[in-house]
Amino acid sequence: MSNVDKRNILDDEVFTYQESKDQKVFIFWHGKQVKILKGKPAQKFLAQIAGLEHKEAQLVMAKVTGNFKRGNERQNK
């Protein structure tokens, strides 16, 4: 996990999610809605996140929203 989150951003609760009655999942980043999942993707997300610890759940939400890696990070040589 240390190679994934070098700046420890996922230690804070930057991502949250909320499940609605009609089986939709709303994912929020710093309180702003950034993604809506419905149907099979929502079920898959809920199955993935069930039982995960806080930081691992944050990583799953980051990957689902696409806010995980942007491709412009510099690699240390």
Distance bins in CASP14 RR format, pairs under 12 A and 6 or more apart:
PFRMAT RR
TARGET T0000
AUTHOR 0000-0000-0000
RMODE 2
METHOD distances of the structure
MODEL  1
1 8 0 0 0 0 0 1 0 0 0 0 0
1 10 0 0 0 0 1 0 0 0 0 0 0
1 11 0 0 0 0 0 1 0 0 0 0 0
1 52 0 0 0 0 0 1 0 0 0 0 0
1 53 0 0 0 0 1 0 0 0 0 0 0
1 54 0 0 0 0 0 1 0 0 0 0 0
1 55 1 0 0 1 0 0 0 0 0 0 0
1 56 1 0 0 1 0 0 0 0 0 0 0
1 58 0 0 0 0 0 1 0 0 0 0 0
1 59 1 0 0 1 0 0 0 0 0 0 0
2 8 0 0 0 0 1 0 0 0 0 0 0
2 10 0 0 0 0 0 1 0 0 0 0 0
2 11 0 0 0 0 0 1 0 0 0 0 0
2 55 0 0 0 0 0 1 0 0 0 0 0
3 59 0 0 0 0 0 1 0 0 0 0 0
3 69 0 0 0 0 0 1 0 0 0 0 0
3 73 0 0 0 0 0 1 0 0 0 0 0
3 75 0 0 0 0 0 1 0 0 0 0 0
3 76 0 0 0 0 0 1 0 0 0 0 0
4 10 0 0 0 0 1 0 0 0 0 0 0
4 55 0 0 0 0 1 0 0 0 0 0 0
4 56 0 0 0 0 0 1 0 0 0 0 0
4 58 0 0 0 0 0 1 0 0 0 0 0
4 59 1 0 0 1 0 0 0 0 0 0 0
4 60 0 0 0 0 0 1 0 0 0 0 0
4 62 0 0 0 0 1 0 0 0 0 0 0
4 63 0 0 0 0 1 0 0 0 0 0 0
4 68 0 0 0 0 1 0 0 0 0 0 0
4 69 0 0 0 0 1 0 0 0 0 0 0
4 73 0 0 0 0 0 1 0 0 0 0 0
5 11 1 0 0 1 0 0 0 0 0 0 0
5 12 0 0 0 0 0 1 0 0 0 0 0
5 14 0 0 0 0 0 1 0 0 0 0 0
5 55 1 0 0 1 0 0 0 0 0 0 0
5 56 0 0 0 0 0 1 0 0 0 0 0
5 58 0 0 0 0 1 0 0 0 0 0 0
5 59 1 0 0 1 0 0 0 0 0 0 0
5 62 0 0 0 0 1 0 0 0 0 0 0
5 63 0 0 0 0 0 1 0 0 0 0 0
5 68 0 0 0 0 1 0 0 0 0 0 0
5 69 0 0 0 0 0 1 0 0 0 0 0
6 69 0 0 0 0 0 1 0 0 0 0 0
6 73 0 0 0 0 1 0 0 0 0 0 0
6 74 0 0 0 0 0 1 0 0 0 0 0
6 75 0 0 0 0 0 1 0 0 0 0 0
6 76 0 0 0 0 1 0 0 0 0 0 0
7 14 0 0 0 0 0 1 0 0 0 0 0
7 73 0 0 0 0 0 1 0 0 0 0 0
8 14 0 0 0 0 0 1 0 0 0 0 0
8 55 0 0 0 0 1 0 0 0 0 0 0
8 58 0 0 0 0 0 1 0 0 0 0 0
9 15 0 0 0 0 0 1 0 0 0 0 0
9 29 0 0 0 0 0 1 0 0 0 0 0
9 30 0 0 0 0 0 1 0 0 0 0 0
9 55 0 0 0 0 0 1 0 0 0 0 0
9 58 0 0 0 0 1 0 0 0 0 0 0
9 59 0 0 0 0 0 1 0 0 0 0 0
9 62 0 0 0 0 1 0 0 0 0 0 0
9 67 0 0 0 0 0 1 0 0 0 0 0
9 68 0 0 0 0 0 1 0 0 0 0 0
10 29 0 0 0 0 0 1 0 0 0 0 0
10 52 0 0 0 0 0 1 0 0 0 0 0
10 53 0 0 0 0 0 1 0 0 0 0 0
10 54 0 0 0 0 1 0 0 0 0 0 0
10 55 1 0 1 0 0 0 0 0 0 0 0
10 56 0 0 0 0 1 0 0 0 0 0 0
10 57 0 0 0 0 1 0 0 0 0 0 0
10 58 1 1 0 0 0 0 0 0 0 0 0
10 59 1 0 1 0 0 0 0 0 0 0 0
10 60 0 0 0 0 0 1 0 0 0 0 0
10 61 0 0 0 0 1 0 0 0 0 0 0
10 62 1 0 0 1 0 0 0 0 0 0 0
10 63 0 0 0 0 0 1 0 0 0 0 0
10 67 0 0 0 0 0 1 0 0 0 0 0
10 68 0 0 0 0 1 0 0 0 0 0 0
11 53 0 0 0 0 0 1 0 0 0 0 0
11 54 0 0 0 0 1 0 0 0 0 0 0
11 55 1 0 0 1 0 0 0 0 0 0 0
11 56 0 0 0 0 0 1 0 0 0 0 0
11 58 0 0 0 0 1 0 0 0 0 0 0
11 59 0 0 0 0 0 1 0 0 0 0 0
12 29 0 0 0 0 0 1 0 0 0 0 0
12 30 0 0 0 0 1 0 0 0 0 0 0
12 54 0 0 0 0 1 0 0 0 0 0 0
12 55 0 0 0 0 1 0 0 0 0 0 0
12 58 0 0 0 0 1 0 0 0 0 0 0
13 28 0 0 0 0 0 1 0 0 0 0 0
13 29 0 0 0 0 0 1 0 0 0 0 0
13 30 0 0 0 0 1 0 0 0 0 0 0
13 31 0 0 0 0 1 0 0 0 0 0 0
13 54 1 0 0 1 0 0 0 0 0 0 0
13 55 0 0 0 0 0 1 0 0 0 0 0
13 57 0 0 0 0 1 0 0 0 0 0 0
13 58 1 0 0 1 0 0 0 0 0 0 0
13 61 0 0 0 0 0 1 0 0 0 0 0
14 27 0 0 0 0 0 1 0 0 0 0 0
14 28 0 0 0 0 1 0 0 0 0 0 0
14 29 1 0 0 1 0 0 0 0 0 0 0
14 30 1 0 1 0 0 0 0 0 0 0 0
14 31 0 0 0 0 1 0 0 0 0 0 0
14 32 0 0 0 0 0 1 0 0 0 0 0
14 34 0 0 0 0 0 1 0 0 0 0 0
14 54 0 0 0 0 0 1 0 0 0 0 0
14 55 0 0 0 0 0 1 0 0 0 0 0
14 57 0 0 0 0 0 1 0 0 0 0 0
14 58 1 0 0 1 0 0 0 0 0 0 0
14 59 0 0 0 0 0 1 0 0 0 0 0
14 61 0 0 0 0 1 0 0 0 0 0 0
14 62 0 0 0 0 1 0 0 0 0 0 0
14 65 0 0 0 0 0 1 0 0 0 0 0
14 67 0 0 0 0 1 0 0 0 0 0 0
14 68 0 0 0 0 0 1 0 0 0 0 0
15 25 0 0 0 0 0 1 0 0 0 0 0
15 26 0 0 0 0 0 1 0 0 0 0 0
15 27 1 0 0 1 0 0 0 0 0 0 0
15 28 1 0 0 1 0 0 0 0 0 0 0
15 29 1 0 1 0 0 0 0 0 0 0 0
15 30 0 0 0 0 1 0 0 0 0 0 0
15 31 0 0 0 0 1 0 0 0 0 0 0
15 32 0 0 0 0 0 1 0 0 0 0 0
15 33 0 0 0 0 0 1 0 0 0 0 0
15 34 0 0 0 0 1 0 0 0 0 0 0
15 35 0 0 0 0 1 0 0 0 0 0 0
15 45 0 0 0 0 0 1 0 0 0 0 0
15 49 0 0 0 0 0 1 0 0 0 0 0
15 54 0 0 0 0 0 1 0 0 0 0 0
15 55 0 0 0 0 0 1 0 0 0 0 0
15 56 0 0 0 0 0 1 0 0 0 0 0
15 57 1 0 0 1 0 0 0 0 0 0 0
15 58 1 0 1 0 0 0 0 0 0 0 0
15 59 0 0 0 0 1 0 0 0 0 0 0
15 60 0 0 0 0 1 0 0 0 0 0 0
15 61 1 1 0 0 0 0 0 0 0 0 0
15 62 1 0 0 1 0 0 0 0 0 0 0
15 63 0 0 0 0 0 1 0 0 0 0 0
15 64 0 0 0 0 1 0 0 0 0 0 0
15 65 1 0 0 1 0 0 0 0 0 0 0
15 66 0 0 0 0 0 1 0 0 0 0 0
15 67 0 0 0 0 1 0 0 0 0 0 0
15 68 0 0 0 0 0 1 0 0 0 0 0
16 25 0 0 0 0 0 1 0 0 0 0 0
16 26 0 0 0 0 1 0 0 0 0 0 0
16 27 1 0 0 1 0 0 0 0 0 0 0
16 28 1 0 1 0 0 0 0 0 0 0 0
16 29 0 0 0 0 1 0 0 0 0 0 0
16 30 0 0 0 0 1 0 0 0 0 0 0
16 31 1 0 0 1 0 0 0 0 0 0 0
16 32 0 0 0 0 0 1 0 0 0 0 0
16 33 0 0 0 0 0 1 0 0 0 0 0
16 34 0 0 0 0 0 1 0 0 0 0 0
16 35 0 0 0 0 0 1 0 0 0 0 0
16 49 0 0 0 0 0 1 0 0 0 0 0
16 54 0 0 0 0 0 1 0 0 0 0 0
16 57 0 0 0 0 1 0 0 0 0 0 0
16 58 0 0 0 0 1 0 0 0 0 0 0
16 61 1 0 0 1 0 0 0 0 0 0 0
16 65 0 0 0 0 0 1 0 0 0 0 0
17 24 0 0 0 0 0 1 0 0 0 0 0
17 25 1 0 1 0 0 0 0 0 0 0 0
17 26 1 0 0 1 0 0 0 0 0 0 0
17 27 1 0 1 0 0 0 0 0 0 0 0
17 28 1 0 0 1 0 0 0 0 0 0 0
17 29 0 0 0 0 0 1 0 0 0 0 0
17 31 0 0 0 0 0 1 0 0 0 0 0
17 33 0 0 0 0 0 1 0 0 0 0 0
17 34 0 0 0 0 0 1 0 0 0 0 0
17 35 0 0 0 0 1 0 0 0 0 0 0
17 36 0 0 0 0 0 1 0 0 0 0 0
17 37 0 0 0 0 1 0 0 0 0 0 0
17 42 0 0 0 0 1 0 0 0 0 0 0
17 45 1 0 0 1 0 0 0 0 0 0 0
17 46 0 0 0 0 1 0 0 0 0 0 0
17 48 0 0 0 0 0 1 0 0 0 0 0
17 49 1 0 0 1 0 0 0 0 0 0 0
17 50 0 0 0 0 0 1 0 0 0 0 0
17 52 0 0 0 0 0 1 0 0 0 0 0
17 57 0 0 0 0 1 0 0 0 0 0 0
17 58 0 0 0 0 0 1 0 0 0 0 0
17 60 0 0 0 0 1 0 0 0 0 0 0
17 61 1 0 0 1 0 0 0 0 0 0 0
17 62 0 0 0 0 0 1 0 0 0 0 0
17 64 0 0 0 0 1 0 0 0 0 0 0
17 65 0 0 0 0 1 0 0 0 0 0 0
18 24 0 0 0 0 1 0 0 0 0 0 0
18 25 1 0 0 1 0 0 0 0 0 0 0
18 26 1 0 1 0 0 0 0 0 0 0 0
18 27 0 0 0 0 1 0 0 0 0 0 0
18 28 1 0 0 1 0 0 0 0 0 0 0
18 31 0 0 0 0 0 1 0 0 0 0 0
18 33 0 0 0 0 1 0 0 0 0 0 0
18 35 0 0 0 0 0 1 0 0 0 0 0
18 36 0 0 0 0 0 1 0 0 0 0 0
18 37 0 0 0 0 0 1 0 0 0 0 0
18 42 0 0 0 0 0 1 0 0 0 0 0
18 45 0 0 0 0 0 1 0 0 0 0 0
18 46 0 0 0 0 0 1 0 0 0 0 0
18 61 0 0 0 0 0 1 0 0 0 0 0
19 25 1 0 1 0 0 0 0 0 0 0 0
19 26 1 0 0 1 0 0 0 0 0 0 0
19 27 0 0 0 0 0 1 0 0 0 0 0
19 36 0 0 0 0 0 1 0 0 0 0 0
19 37 0 0 0 0 1 0 0 0 0 0 0
19 38 0 0 0 0 0 1 0 0 0 0 0
19 39 0 0 0 0 0 1 0 0 0 0 0
19 42 1 0 0 1 0 0 0 0 0 0 0
19 43 0 0 0 0 0 1 0 0 0 0 0
19 45 0 0 0 0 1 0 0 0 0 0 0
19 46 1 0 0 1 0 0 0 0 0 0 0
19 49 0 0 0 0 0 1 0 0 0 0 0
19 50 0 0 0 0 0 1 0 0 0 0 0
20 26 1 0 0 1 0 0 0 0 0 0 0
20 27 0 0 0 0 0 1 0 0 0 0 0
20 33 0 0 0 0 0 1 0 0 0 0 0
20 36 0 0 0 0 1 0 0 0 0 0 0
20 37 0 0 0 0 0 1 0 0 0 0 0
20 38 0 0 0 0 1 0 0 0 0 0 0
20 39 0 0 0 0 0 1 0 0 0 0 0
20 42 0 0 0 0 1 0 0 0 0 0 0
20 46 0 0 0 0 0 1 0 0 0 0 0
22 36 0 0 0 0 0 1 0 0 0 0 0
22 37 0 0 0 0 0 1 0 0 0 0 0
22 38 1 0 0 1 0 0 0 0 0 0 0
22 39 0 0 0 0 1 0 0 0 0 0 0
22 42 0 0 0 0 1 0 0 0 0 0 0
23 36 0 0 0 0 0 1 0 0 0 0 0
23 37 0 0 0 0 1 0 0 0 0 0 0
23 38 1 0 0 1 0 0 0 0 0 0 0
23 39 1 0 0 1 0 0 0 0 0 0 0
23 40 0 0 0 0 0 1 0 0 0 0 0
23 41 0 0 0 0 0 1 0 0 0 0 0
23 42 1 0 1 0 0 0 0 0 0 0 0
23 43 1 0 0 1 0 0 0 0 0 0 0
23 44 0 0 0 0 0 1 0 0 0 0 0
23 45 0 0 0 0 0 1 0 0 0 0 0
23 46 0 0 0 0 1 0 0 0 0 0 0
24 33 0 0 0 0 0 1 0 0 0 0 0
24 35 0 0 0 0 0 1 0 0 0 0 0
24 36 1 0 0 1 0 0 0 0 0 0 0
24 37 1 0 0 1 0 0 0 0 0 0 0
24 38 1 0 1 0 0 0 0 0 0 0 0
24 39 1 0 0 1 0 0 0 0 0 0 0
24 41 0 0 0 0 0 1 0 0 0 0 0
24 42 1 0 0 1 0 0 0 0 0 0 0
24 43 0 0 0 0 0 1 0 0 0 0 0
24 45 0 0 0 0 0 1 0 0 0 0 0
24 46 0 0 0 0 0 1 0 0 0 0 0
25 33 0 0 0 0 0 1 0 0 0 0 0
25 34 0 0 0 0 0 1 0 0 0 0 0
25 35 0 0 0 0 1 0 0 0 0 0 0
25 36 1 0 0 1 0 0 0 0 0 0 0
25 37 1 0 1 0 0 0 0 0 0 0 0
25 38 1 0 0 1 0 0 0 0 0 0 0
25 39 0 0 0 0 1 0 0 0 0 0 0
25 40 0 0 0 0 0 1 0 0 0 0 0
25 41 0 0 0 0 1 0 0 0 0 0 0
25 42 1 0 1 0 0 0 0 0 0 0 0
25 43 0 0 0 0 1 0 0 0 0 0 0
25 44 0 0 0 0 1 0 0 0 0 0 0
25 45 1 0 1 0 0 0 0 0 0 0 0
25 46 1 0 0 1 0 0 0 0 0 0 0
25 47 0 0 0 0 0 1 0 0 0 0 0
25 48 0 0 0 0 0 1 0 0 0 0 0
25 49 0 0 0 0 1 0 0 0 0 0 0
25 60 0 0 0 0 0 1 0 0 0 0 0
25 61 0 0 0 0 1 0 0 0 0 0 0
25 64 0 0 0 0 1 0 0 0 0 0 0
25 65 0 0 0 0 0 1 0 0 0 0 0
26 32 0 0 0 0 0 1 0 0 0 0 0
26 33 1 0 1 0 0 0 0 0 0 0 0
26 34 0 0 0 0 1 0 0 0 0 0 0
26 35 1 0 0 1 0 0 0 0 0 0 0
26 36 1 0 1 0 0 0 0 0 0 0 0
26 37 0 0 0 0 1 0 0 0 0 0 0
26 38 0 0 0 0 1 0 0 0 0 0 0
26 42 0 0 0 0 1 0 0 0 0 0 0
26 45 0 0 0 0 0 1 0 0 0 0 0
26 61 0 0 0 0 0 1 0 0 0 0 0
26 64 0 0 0 0 0 1 0 0 0 0 0
26 65 0 0 0 0 0 1 0 0 0 0 0
27 33 1 0 0 1 0 0 0 0 0 0 0
27 34 1 0 1 0 0 0 0 0 0 0 0
27 35 1 0 1 0 0 0 0 0 0 0 0
27 36 1 0 0 1 0 0 0 0 0 0 0
27 37 1 0 0 1 0 0 0 0 0 0 0
27 38 0 0 0 0 0 1 0 0 0 0 0
27 41 0 0 0 0 0 1 0 0 0 0 0
27 42 0 0 0 0 0 1 0 0 0 0 0
27 45 0 0 0 0 1 0 0 0 0 0 0
27 46 0 0 0 0 0 1 0 0 0 0 0
27 49 0 0 0 0 0 1 0 0 0 0 0
27 57 0 0 0 0 0 1 0 0 0 0 0
27 58 0 0 0 0 0 1 0 0 0 0 0
27 60 0 0 0 0 1 0 0 0 0 0 0
27 61 1 0 1 0 0 0 0 0 0 0 0
27 62 0 0 0 0 1 0 0 0 0 0 0
27 63 0 0 0 0 0 1 0 0 0 0 0
27 64 1 0 0 1 0 0 0 0 0 0 0
27 65 1 0 1 0 0 0 0 0 0 0 0
27 66 0 0 0 0 0 1 0 0 0 0 0
27 67 0 0 0 0 1 0 0 0 0 0 0
28 34 1 0 0 1 0 0 0 0 0 0 0
28 35 0 0 0 0 1 0 0 0 0 0 0
28 36 0 0 0 0 0 1 0 0 0 0 0
28 58 0 0 0 0 0 1 0 0 0 0 0
28 61 0 0 0 0 1 0 0 0 0 0 0
28 64 0 0 0 0 0 1 0 0 0 0 0
28 65 0 0 0 0 1 0 0 0 0 0 0
28 67 0 0 0 0 0 1 0 0 0 0 0
29 35 0 0 0 0 1 0 0 0 0 0 0
29 58 0 0 0 0 0 1 0 0 0 0 0
29 61 0 0 0 0 1 0 0 0 0 0 0
29 62 0 0 0 0 1 0 0 0 0 0 0
29 64 0 0 0 0 0 1 0 0 0 0 0
29 65 1 0 0 1 0 0 0 0 0 0 0
29 66 0 0 0 0 0 1 0 0 0 0 0
29 67 1 0 0 1 0 0 0 0 0 0 0
29 68 0 0 0 0 0 1 0 0 0 0 0
30 65 0 0 0 0 0 1 0 0 0 0 0
30 67 0 0 0 0 0 1 0 0 0 0 0
32 65 0 0 0 0 0 1 0 0 0 0 0
32 67 0 0 0 0 0 1 0 0 0 0 0
33 65 0 0 0 0 0 1 0 0 0 0 0
34 61 0 0 0 0 1 0 0 0 0 0 0
34 62 0 0 0 0 0 1 0 0 0 0 0
34 64 0 0 0 0 1 0 0 0 0 0 0
34 65 1 0 1 0 0 0 0 0 0 0 0
34 66 0 0 0 0 1 0 0 0 0 0 0
34 67 1 0 0 1 0 0 0 0 0 0 0
35 41 0 0 0 0 1 0 0 0 0 0 0
35 42 0 0 0 0 0 1 0 0 0 0 0
35 45 0 0 0 0 1 0 0 0 0 0 0
35 60 0 0 0 0 0 1 0 0 0 0 0
35 61 0 0 0 0 1 0 0 0 0 0 0
35 62 0 0 0 0 0 1 0 0 0 0 0
35 63 0 0 0 0 0 1 0 0 0 0 0
35 64 1 0 0 1 0 0 0 0 0 0 0
35 65 1 0 1 0 0 0 0 0 0 0 0
35 66 0 0 0 0 1 0 0 0 0 0 0
35 67 0 0 0 0 1 0 0 0 0 0 0
36 42 0 0 0 0 1 0 0 0 0 0 0
36 45 0 0 0 0 0 1 0 0 0 0 0
36 64 0 0 0 0 0 1 0 0 0 0 0
36 65 0 0 0 0 0 1 0 0 0 0 0
37 43 0 0 0 0 1 0 0 0 0 0 0
37 44 0 0 0 0 1 0 0 0 0 0 0
37 45 1 0 1 0 0 0 0 0 0 0 0
37 46 0 0 0 0 1 0 0 0 0 0 0
37 47 0 0 0 0 0 1 0 0 0 0 0
37 48 0 0 0 0 0 1 0 0 0 0 0
37 49 0 0 0 0 0 1 0 0 0 0 0
37 60 0 0 0 0 0 1 0 0 0 0 0
37 61 0 0 0 0 0 1 0 0 0 0 0
37 64 1 0 0 1 0 0 0 0 0 0 0
37 65 0 0 0 0 1 0 0 0 0 0 0
38 44 0 0 0 0 0 1 0 0 0 0 0
38 45 0 0 0 0 0 1 0 0 0 0 0
38 46 0 0 0 0 0 1 0 0 0 0 0
39 45 0 0 0 0 1 0 0 0 0 0 0
39 46 0 0 0 0 0 1 0 0 0 0 0
40 46 0 0 0 0 0 1 0 0 0 0 0
40 47 0 0 0 0 0 1 0 0 0 0 0
41 47 0 0 0 0 0 1 0 0 0 0 0
41 48 0 0 0 0 0 1 0 0 0 0 0
41 64 0 0 0 0 1 0 0 0 0 0 0
41 65 0 0 0 0 0 1 0 0 0 0 0
42 48 0 0 0 0 0 1 0 0 0 0 0
42 49 0 0 0 0 0 1 0 0 0 0 0
42 64 0 0 0 0 0 1 0 0 0 0 0
43 49 0 0 0 0 0 1 0 0 0 0 0
43 50 0 0 0 0 0 1 0 0 0 0 0
44 50 0 0 0 0 0 1 0 0 0 0 0
44 60 0 0 0 0 0 1 0 0 0 0 0
44 63 0 0 0 0 0 1 0 0 0 0 0
44 64 0 0 0 0 1 0 0 0 0 0 0
45 52 0 0 0 0 0 1 0 0 0 0 0
45 57 0 0 0 0 0 1 0 0 0 0 0
45 60 1 0 0 1 0 0 0 0 0 0 0
45 61 0 0 0 0 1 0 0 0 0 0 0
45 63 0 0 0 0 0 1 0 0 0 0 0
45 64 1 0 1 0 0 0 0 0 0 0 0
45 65 0 0 0 0 0 1 0 0 0 0 0
46 52 0 0 0 0 0 1 0 0 0 0 0
46 57 0 0 0 0 0 1 0 0 0 0 0
46 60 0 0 0 0 0 1 0 0 0 0 0
46 61 0 0 0 0 0 1 0 0 0 0 0
46 64 0 0 0 0 0 1 0 0 0 0 0
47 60 0 0 0 0 0 1 0 0 0 0 0
48 56 0 0 0 0 1 0 0 0 0 0 0
48 57 0 0 0 0 1 0 0 0 0 0 0
48 59 0 0 0 0 0 1 0 0 0 0 0
48 60 1 0 1 0 0 0 0 0 0 0 0
48 61 0 0 0 0 1 0 0 0 0 0 0
48 63 0 0 0 0 1 0 0 0 0 0 0
48 64 0 0 0 0 1 0 0 0 0 0 0
49 56 0 0 0 0 1 0 0 0 0 0 0
49 57 1 0 1 0 0 0 0 0 0 0 0
49 58 0 0 0 0 1 0 0 0 0 0 0
49 59 0 0 0 0 0 1 0 0 0 0 0
49 60 1 0 1 0 0 0 0 0 0 0 0
49 61 1 0 0 1 0 0 0 0 0 0 0
49 62 0 0 0 0 0 1 0 0 0 0 0
49 63 0 0 0 0 0 1 0 0 0 0 0
49 64 0 0 0 0 1 0 0 0 0 0 0
50 56 0 0 0 0 0 1 0 0 0 0 0
50 57 0 0 0 0 1 0 0 0 0 0 0
50 60 0 0 0 0 0 1 0 0 0 0 0
51 57 0 0 0 0 1 0 0 0 0 0 0
51 60 0 0 0 0 0 1 0 0 0 0 0
52 58 0 0 0 0 1 0 0 0 0 0 0
52 59 0 0 0 0 1 0 0 0 0 0 0
52 60 1 0 0 1 0 0 0 0 0 0 0
52 61 0 0 0 0 0 1 0 0 0 0 0
53 59 0 0 0 0 1 0 0 0 0 0 0
53 60 0 0 0 0 0 1 0 0 0 0 0
54 60 0 0 0 0 0 1 0 0 0 0 0
54 61 0 0 0 0 0 1 0 0 0 0 0
55 61 0 0 0 0 0 1 0 0 0 0 0
55 62 0 0 0 0 0 1 0 0 0 0 0
56 62 0 0 0 0 0 1 0 0 0 0 0
56 63 0 0 0 0 0 1 0 0 0 0 0
57 63 0 0 0 0 0 1 0 0 0 0 0
57 64 0 0 0 0 0 1 0 0 0 0 0
58 64 0 0 0 0 0 1 0 0 0 0 0
58 65 0 0 0 0 0 1 0 0 0 0 0
58 67 0 0 0 0 0 1 0 0 0 0 0
58 68 0 0 0 0 0 1 0 0 0 0 0
59 65 0 0 0 0 0 1 0 0 0 0 0
59 66 0 0 0 0 0 1 0 0 0 0 0
59 67 0 0 0 0 0 1 0 0 0 0 0
59 68 1 0 0 1 0 0 0 0 0 0 0
59 69 0 0 0 0 0 1 0 0 0 0 0
60 66 0 0 0 0 0 1 0 0 0 0 0
60 67 0 0 0 0 0 1 0 0 0 0 0
60 68 0 0 0 0 1 0 0 0 0 0 0
61 67 0 0 0 0 1 0 0 0 0 0 0
61 68 0 0 0 0 1 0 0 0 0 0 0
62 68 1 0 1 0 0 0 0 0 0 0 0
62 69 0 0 0 0 1 0 0 0 0 0 0
62 70 0 0 0 0 0 1 0 0 0 0 0
63 69 0 0 0 0 1 0 0 0 0 0 0
69 75 0 0 0 0 0 1 0 0 0 0 0
END
